Amino acid sequence: MGAGYSVTRELHPLKSSAFHGALFRQSDNKPVLVGHRSLIVGFPTVANRLRSPHLIVGCAWAMHAISWFVPVVKPDYPGYIAFRLALLPIWPSAGIHADYPVLALAGALTTILFIIGSPWAVWRGSRSMRKASAWVAIAAFVFKGHWYFFYFSERKGLSVGYFLWWFSFILLAVGLFGLSSNGEISQCSHVTEDEAGG
């Protein structure tokens, strides 16, 4: 029994000096976990990278890009033609008229904001700008739903490109919210490290 107790005490994770030294650093009588710090203060791990907001934004961009080249309206109107038709109120074409000019133009404007504004928010935007852009993307998502929820006669004509285009906005919003939150986590992690080092 005595030998057994001695072995147990030697292998106890908080008593073994080698194990204790590898995982903890003593600072002002407060043990700080350093061996697995990435799991505590938010540094990226393989699992975190797979759920990275950048990956979510990338998926949103990919969905949006695909929607330009697959049918948005049946039978075979791809996204780039639908975008051209949405610009008819300000860029008319002989013999073609937009059925809902204001809605069509507003939809084209949100698409332009997606293409130009979202890369700027991701690469250059501050945390507050990313959060504001996320709310704009949510507003655009809600607005774009009118084709599905309010115009029942148009619903049957919607194709896969429309849904890729539509849901790319909500996916972008999720990614931008994640990036703005990552900014907060990053700041907290620096504070934690400074306190631990002090």
C-alpha angles and dihedrals in degrees: 000000000000093000091046092052091049092054092046092052092048093052097045106122094227094046103043105092094208094052092040092051093049095053106030138048120196115231122169089337090304117117111225120199108231105157092067098025091132090066094050107041098034105259110159119271127180091267092047092050090054088056094040117144087228089061091050091050089048090054090050091052091047092050091049092049093050091050089065092064105036126070113285095173123027137284100022114323107135122205098264091057091047089052091051090051090050089059094055094104090065099020105041125195124204112266096002124102132180114242094210105024099176094047092043093051092046089052091051090050092054089050091053090049090051093051097043104024103044096058089048092050092048099045103028107015126110121233091263092048091051091051092048090048090051090056090048089052090051091050089050090049092052092046094050090054090073090084089061103034104036108027102061093170089059096045095080090055096055116107138191094282091062092055093046089050093045098047093043086075096056091045089051089051091053091050094048092049088051092051092049090049090049088059090057092046091049091053091048091049092054090050091049092050092048091051091047092049091049 
